[in-house]
Amino acid sequence: MNPTLSGIFALLIFSTITVLITLSGAMPGLQLSAIVLMLSTILLGICMKMRGCVFREALRQPVSLYVIIISGIGLYTACISVAFKSAPPFEVNMLNYLWPLLLVLFSKILKREPFKAHELIGLCCGALGGYFIFMPADGQVFENLTVGHALAIFAAVVWAFYSSIIDGKDYSVAVLVPVLFISSLICWCAHLLIEDTVWALPLSVWVVVIILGVSHLSYVLWDYGVRQGDKMLLSSLSYFVPLVSTCYFIAFGFVPARAGVAIGGAFIVAGCVIVNIHHLKRLMNK
């Protein structure tokens, strides 16, 4: 698959994950993370085996690489799951989606590249769009800050930094099989230390958990996309994730529909077009 297209598919799936976590009900965050990561481990392992992957060769990577990816995928999954269980879901969703903006900033800083004028304008449009989408009608935000809010911000920083630091690295996606497995074990150990295990849950919750396990294969698509694809295009398209995610929250009745969502969506589309104006010109000239 084309790496940029892989990243776009990942973004489409990302937009569903936060509302799915919200629908997971009373299952504790770390328990949810452990189960979901284990399911994605099994699914990815089966997929790689069916493709004839030689794991012994693919997994010969520096320990430092495994630490980086586990710190990115595992830590992000754990933090965001616990955050959704510890604070109002829509507020956590808002803070989590600081990562598209941080991704662009980190990418430029790590590469020591200056921002171009159209990139800055596009980023400002995207940030303004996010503001309109998430700002409540009464203007009151985060009246009671909790650990969940802090974890959401930390998760956004972790995911943006991870997505920036793996740019250009060359390794097989099979590496993510042990990464997801180890991340699952770490989450389970942490769960046993600080949470109470809950198994007696409605069937609907278990269906959501299974869907989450499948959806976490989007980490594989994103990993491949940001390493080999068009990073700036993916960074700007990531602004659509909070817009689509908000639409899901509205559809499931977690927040009311507001004019701010439409206004924010318009700013996000404008920002995406402005950031990628050179890409669009090249496509039109072909």
C-alpha positions, -999 to +999 in steps of 0.1 A: +000+000+000+011+035-007+025+049+026+007+082+025-026+064+017-018+041+047-015+072+069-048+085+056-066+053+064-051+054+099-065+089+104-100+077+094-098+050+120-083+073+147-114+094+145-135+065+158-112+054+186-121+080+212-158+076+210-153+038+212-133+042+244-162+063+257-186+035+248-165+009+266-184+017+298-172+007+332-141-013+321-111+003+338-087+021+315-056+000+319-076-033+317-091-019+285-056-010+271-042-045+280-070-064+263-071-041+232-033-043+227-033-081+231-061-084+205-042-062+180-011-083+187-028-115+177-044-099+146-012-084+134+007-116+141-018-136+120-016-110+092+022-110+091+023-148+091-001-150+062+021-127+043+050-150+048+070-127+072+102-142+086+099-129+121+135-139+131+150-115+106+124-088+109+127-085+146+165-079+146+164-043+156+182-022+182+167-023+217+165+015+216+140+013+187+117-010+207+119+014+236+109+043+214+079+025+199+067+009+231+070+044+248+049+058+219+022+033+213+020+016+247+022+048+268-002+067+246-028+039+247-026+036+284-027+073+291-056+081+268-077+051+280-072+061+317-079+097+309-113+089+293-122+071+325-110+099+348-125+131+332-155+142+311-150+123+277-155+153+254-130+174+273-104+146+272-112+143+235-105+180+231-071+179+248-061+147+231-064+164+197-037+188+205-015+162+189-021+173+152-008+208+160+021+194+182+030+169+154+037+197+129+056+217+155+078+188+166+085+177+130+098+212+121+118+215+153+134+180+150+143+187+113+154+222+121+133+235+092+118+270+093+081+274+088+069+288+055+043+316+055+015+294+041+023+266+066+019+291+095-014+304+081-027+269+076-017+259+111-034+289+126-066+281+106-065+245+119-060+256+155-088+281+152-110+254+137-103+232+167-112+260+190-146+265+174-153+228+174-145+222+211-156+255+227-189+249+246-218+272+239-216+287+273-179+294+270-170+274+301-142+249+297-125+226+323-143+239+354-128+211+375-094+200+363-085+163+371-057+138+366-076+128+334-071+162+319-034+161+326-031+125+312-049+137+280-024+165+274+005+141+282-009+116+257-011+142+230+026+152+236+037+115+236+018+107+203+030+138+185+066+133+196+066+096+187+051+103+153+078+129+147+108+109+159+101+077+138+100+098+106+123+081+081+132+051+102+134+018+082+120-014+098+094-040+091+059-035+105+064-070+120+084-052+148+050-039+161+040-075+170+063-077+200+058-040+207+020-044+210+025-076+231+050-061+255+028-029+258-002-052+266+018-070+294+029-037+309-006-023+309-019-055+325+007-054+353-001-017+360-038-026+360-034-053+386-014-029+408-038+001+408-072-010+393-099-035+401-106-060+374-141-059+359-153-088+338-191-087+344-199-062+316-228-061+290-222-078+257-223-045+239-192-034+259-173-065+248-183-059+212-169-024+215-137-038+230-132-062+201-138-034+176-112-014+195-088-043+192-092-043+154-091-005+152-057-004+170-042-019+138-044+017+127-012+022+147+005-001+121-009+020+092+001+053+109+036+040+117+042+030+081+026+062+068+047+087+089+079+068+082+076+065+045+048+088+033+042+126+029+046+138+065+034+174+059+002+162+041-006+137+068+001+163+095-023+187+080-050+161+072-048+151+109-068+183+117-098+165+102-096+139+130-111+161+158-138+173+134-149+138+124-145+126+160-167+154+172-194+144+147-193+109+162-197+123+197-227+143+184-242+112+167-240+092+198-255+119+219-225+128+241-226+165+230-252+186+212-248+197+176-237+233+174-229+260+148-193+260+161-187+226+147-196+238+112-175+269+116-146+249+129-149+225+101-147+253+075-115+266+091-100+231+092-107+226+055-092+260+047-061+253+068-056+219+051-059+235+016-035+263+025-008+240+041-009+217+010-013+244-016+019+233-034+008+197-035-025+208-049-009+229-076+014+200-087-017+177-089-035+203-110-006+207-134-003+170-141 
